[in-house]
Structure formats: C-alpha cells, structure tokens
C-alpha cells in the first residue's frame, strides 16, 4: 500500500492542507474558511508567474550579467549559486508571496488582529509548497520512501511554512504593534527581507537538516505566543494601520539591494 501511486499522491498533497487546517483552527478567532482557501490557492497560483520569471532569469538576465546557469565552471560557480539561490529562488518566490499578502490579504476586513497575518502568510506559503510538491507525484514507487526523497518532499514544505509565518509575523508588527512611521516601515521591510535571507541561506547551504527542525520549532513558538496573547483579550477588534505603497516600494528596494550585494560579492570572490 505504501508504494501505491494513489497513496504517494495523498502523501504529497494532503500534508500542506492538513497543516493549514491545524493553523487555521489554532486561531481563537478563526478567519472565514473561504478566505483561507483563497489564500492557499493564491499560493498555488504563484507557479504561473514564477515560471515566466524563471524563463526571463535564465534566458535574459543571467547572460546579461555574464552568468552561465547551465555551466559548471569553477570560476563562476559561487556567483551562479548565489544568483540561483538568493535571486531566482528566494527573492522571486518570496517577493510574489509578499505581494499577495500585502495587496490582497491585508485589504480583507477580516484580517483584523495580529494572529490573522500569520495565518494568511502560512496559507500562501503552504499553497506554494503544495504546488511545488506536485513534482513528486510521479516519482518511482521503489524510491518514493527513501530518506533522500522524503527529505526532498517534506523539507521544502516545512521551510515554505516557516517563510510564510515569519512574513506574517513581521507584517503583523507593522499593522498592529508599532506606532511610529519609522518602526512600521522597518517591520514591513523586514517582512520581505528576513524570509528572503532565510530562504536563500537554506538553499545556498544545501538544505542542512537543522534548518527544517529549527523552523518547525520557530513556527510552533510564534503561533503559541500569539494564541496565548489572544486569550488575554475578549474581542479581536483592533485598529489596523494602513500600508503605504511607498513603504512596499522600500521593502522591495532594500531586499533587492541586499540580494544584488550577495551576488556581486560572490562574483568578486571568484575573480
């Protein structure tokens, strides 16, 4: 049974859905199910624009920068790896998640307390992880449950969940916790920058086993803390700050600058 293709399919697509339901139900004031399903499907939909951006990255941007993503030259390997992991994977993927969270989820009237931003961030991350996991559906039944394949299937799921929770947590600080314009802008910048750094570092370092373990502990800790905070309040209604478009621009500007510096440092290190 465990090697049956239908079982492998269920083992691939059910975990992100079940984890999403658990996080949704952990909220003492649950969001409408239709919005969580929509957020999950928005995460799935990232697959379409990311494929176009990958095409532009591989066929146009990389050659423009003198990078050969198909080659194995030892002189540029570090630069190419930095470009692939920090820009092509981390910045593009987290940048799209961030845009969905900011321009769609934040505008929902039901996102009205700190825990909500975390729940929506997790839903988008899990949706993208579910689509990414679909690549393992047609895997050879004889190797489907080897340790390496299991890691390849479930480690990215945990990591994308973590990226979404971090993004939602820092966004919640912008929306509900900070009063000064500077601190709110800083939290919004970090809401994109930190997941990109975390994502790029995980990929660049080869996905060490410690990353998913620490990420899972972090996710549980953040959700536990915010759930405990909910217990101290009778109502969930809170004043939600407005996010200015210029602050979103600064988030992308600072993060893209950081990514560019990482790639350029790798280029110079190999020269």
Secondary structure, 3 states (H helix, E strand, C coil): CCCCHHHHHHHHHHHHHHHHHHHHHHCCCCCCHHHHHHHHHHHHHHHHHHHHHHHHHHHHHHHHCCCCCCCCCCCCHHHHHHHHHHHHHHHHHHHHHHHHHHHHHCCCCCCCCHHHHHHHHHHHHHHHHHHHHHHHCCCCCCCCCCHHHHHHHHHHHHHHHHHHHHHHHHHHHHHHHCCCHHHHHHHHHHHHHHHHHHHHHHHHCCCCHHHHHHHHHHHHHHHHHHHHHHHCCCCCCCCCCCCCHHHHHHHHHHHHHHHHHHHHHHHHHCC
